[in-house]
């Protein structure tokens, strides 16, 4: 599903930048972050997606959203639209409250959030 979504975006230093975070019981280090390294290409991103392992566990959506905020805070670009797309297997049952974390992203960064 992530690949299907990203096919519609240009990922390059002067366009969209992407970070991919995985989470289960814990939030795992991002597998991809063109925000921190804008020279990364969309082709490399699509290949990386094939290599991300599934990690079973609880659903720590709030923790993943907190990490997304940390990544957004590291961006020095101004005048851009910030979007967070969250893929989840259902009801959050670990970590910080997902609703509170989502509200923080909207208020602190003006982020638009989508949950699938």
Long-range contacts (C-beta under 8 A, 24 or more apart in sequence): 1-87, 1-116, 2-49, 2-87, 3-46, 3-49, 5-85, 6-42, 6-45, 6-46, 6-49, 9-42, 10-42, 11-40, 11-41, 11-42, 11-45, 12-38, 12-41, 12-42, 13-38, 13-39, 17-75, 17-77, 18-45, 19-68, 19-71, 20-45, 20-48, 20-49, 20-52, 21-64, 21-67, 21-68, 21-71, 22-52, 22-55, 23-59, 23-60, 23-61, 23-63, 23-64, 23-67, 24-55, 24-56, 24-57, 24-58, 24-59, 24-60, 25-57, 25-58, 25-60, 25-94, 26-57, 26-60, 26-63, 27-60, 27-63, 27-64, 27-66, 27-67, 27-95, 28-55, 30-67, 30-71, 33-71, 35-71, 35-72, 35-74, 35-75, 36-71, 36-74, 57-94, 58-93, 58-94, 59-88, 59-89, 59-90, 59-91, 59-92, 59-93, 59-94, 60-92, 60-94, 60-95, 61-86, 61-88, 61-92, 61-95, 61-98, 61-101, 62-92, 62-95, 62-96, 62-97, 62-98, 62-100, 62-101, 63-94, 63-95, 63-96, 63-101, 65-96, 65-98, 65-101, 65-102, 65-104, 65-105, 66-95, 66-96, 66-101, 66-104, 68-105, 68-111, 69-101, 69-104, 69-105, 69-108, 69-109, 72-105, 72-108, 72-109, 72-111, 73-108, 73-109, 81-112, 82-109, 82-110, 82-111, 82-112, 83-111, 83-112, 83-113, 83-114, 84-111, 84-112, 84-113, 84-114, 85-113, 85-114, 85-115, 85-116, 86-113, 86-114, 86-115, 86-116, 87-116, 88-115, 88-116
